[in-house]
Amino acid sequence: MDENKRAFLDKTPSDEEMKEIVIEELRKIYDPELPVNIYDLGLIYNVECWTNEVSLMKWCKITMTLTSATCSMSDVIVDLVKSISKRVEYLENVDVDIVFDPPWDQSKMSDEAKLAMGML
């Protein structure tokens, strides 16, 4: 491995570190209709990050759902999630996979989200 490649890889976060960075960014995105971020709301089912072998940059796939299949703000939320790659250094791409199985329900909310919604 040449020196430039090694130096670049030494500066980049590990896949697990990138996952934690992305989760922190997800916590900054609030559902436009609720006073809770999408991570604590339980809309994020999985975050997987890896190194692209060609660019050596990180790629992440986020599997998420919406509070309902007819959510009028779905495009806004997905665009905000995809835009994480523009704000995080060494993150080249964020792919978003929207799923509705299992369906979202209030049990997926964190205690912080339930408290913010007056449910605790």
C-alpha positions as CSV (number, residue, x, y, z in Angstrom):
1,M,0.0,0.0,0.0
2,D,1.4,3.4,-1.0
3,E,2.1,6.1,1.6
4,N,-0.7,8.4,0.4
5,K,-3.3,5.7,0.7
6,R,-2.1,4.6,4.1
7,A,-2.1,8.2,5.4
8,F,-5.6,8.7,4.1
9,L,-6.8,5.5,5.7
10,D,-5.1,6.5,9.0
11,K,-7.2,9.7,9.1
12,T,-10.6,8.1,8.3
13,P,-12.8,6.8,11.1
14,S,-13.4,3.1,11.3
15,D,-16.7,1.7,10.1
16,E,-18.1,1.5,13.6
17,E,-16.9,5.1,14.4
18,M,-18.6,6.3,11.2
19,K,-21.8,4.5,12.3
20,E,-21.8,6.5,15.6
21,I,-21.1,9.7,13.7
22,V,-24.1,9.1,11.4
23,I,-26.3,8.2,14.4
24,E,-25.4,11.6,16.0
25,E,-26.4,13.3,12.7
26,L,-29.7,11.4,12.6
27,R,-30.4,12.7,16.1
28,K,-30.2,16.2,14.7
29,I,-33.1,15.5,12.2
30,Y,-36.5,16.1,13.6
31,D,-39.8,14.9,12.3
32,P,-41.4,18.0,10.9
33,E,-44.7,17.2,12.5
34,L,-43.4,16.0,15.9
35,P,-41.0,17.5,18.5
36,V,-38.7,14.4,18.4
37,N,-35.7,13.5,16.3
38,I,-36.1,10.6,13.9
39,Y,-33.6,8.3,15.7
40,D,-35.3,8.6,19.2
41,L,-38.7,8.4,17.5
42,G,-37.7,4.8,16.4
43,L,-37.8,5.4,12.7
44,I,-34.2,4.1,12.2
45,Y,-34.1,0.3,12.1
46,N,-30.4,-0.1,11.1
47,V,-27.3,1.8,10.2
48,E,-24.5,-0.1,8.4
49,C,-21.3,1.6,7.2
50,W,-18.4,0.3,5.2
51,T,-15.4,1.5,3.2
52,N,-15.7,1.8,-0.6
53,E,-12.7,-0.1,-1.9
54,V,-12.3,2.3,-4.9
55,S,-12.7,5.7,-3.3
56,L,-11.6,4.6,0.2
57,M,-14.4,6.8,1.5
58,K,-17.2,5.6,3.8
59,W,-20.6,4.5,2.5
60,C,-23.6,3.9,4.8
61,K,-27.0,2.3,4.3
62,I,-29.8,3.4,6.6
63,T,-32.8,1.2,6.9
64,M,-35.7,3.2,8.2
65,T,-39.5,3.5,8.3
66,L,-42.0,6.3,8.6
67,T,-44.8,6.8,11.1
68,S,-47.2,5.9,8.3
69,A,-47.0,4.9,4.7
70,T,-48.9,8.0,3.8
71,C,-46.6,10.4,5.6
72,S,-46.8,13.7,3.7
73,M,-43.3,14.6,4.8
74,S,-41.5,11.4,3.7
75,D,-39.6,13.1,0.9
76,V,-38.3,15.9,3.2
77,I,-37.2,13.3,5.9
78,V,-35.5,11.1,3.3
79,D,-33.7,14.1,1.7
80,L,-32.5,15.2,5.2
81,V,-31.1,11.7,5.9
82,K,-29.4,11.5,2.5
83,S,-27.8,15.0,3.1
84,I,-25.8,13.7,6.0
85,S,-23.1,12.7,3.5
86,K,-22.7,16.4,2.6
87,R,-22.0,17.3,6.3
88,V,-19.8,14.4,7.4
89,E,-16.1,14.3,6.4
90,Y,-15.0,11.0,4.7
91,L,-18.7,10.0,4.1
92,E,-19.2,9.7,0.4
93,N,-22.7,8.2,0.2
94,V,-25.8,7.5,2.2
95,D,-28.3,5.1,0.8
96,V,-31.8,5.1,2.4
97,D,-34.0,2.1,2.3
98,I,-37.6,2.7,3.4
99,V,-39.4,-0.3,4.8
100,F,-42.8,-0.8,6.4
101,D,-42.3,-4.2,7.8
102,P,-42.1,-4.3,10.7
103,P,-44.5,-1.3,10.9
104,W,-43.6,1.6,13.2
105,D,-45.5,1.9,16.5
106,Q,-45.0,3.8,19.7
107,S,-43.1,1.0,21.3
108,K,-40.1,1.8,19.1
109,M,-39.7,5.3,20.7
110,S,-36.9,5.9,23.2
111,D,-37.9,7.0,26.7
112,E,-36.6,10.5,25.8
113,A,-39.0,10.7,22.9
114,K,-41.9,9.5,25.0
115,L,-41.1,12.1,27.6
116,A,-40.9,14.8,24.9
117,M,-44.3,13.7,23.6
118,G,-45.8,13.7,27.1
119,M,-46.2,9.9,27.2
120,L,-44.2,9.3,30.4
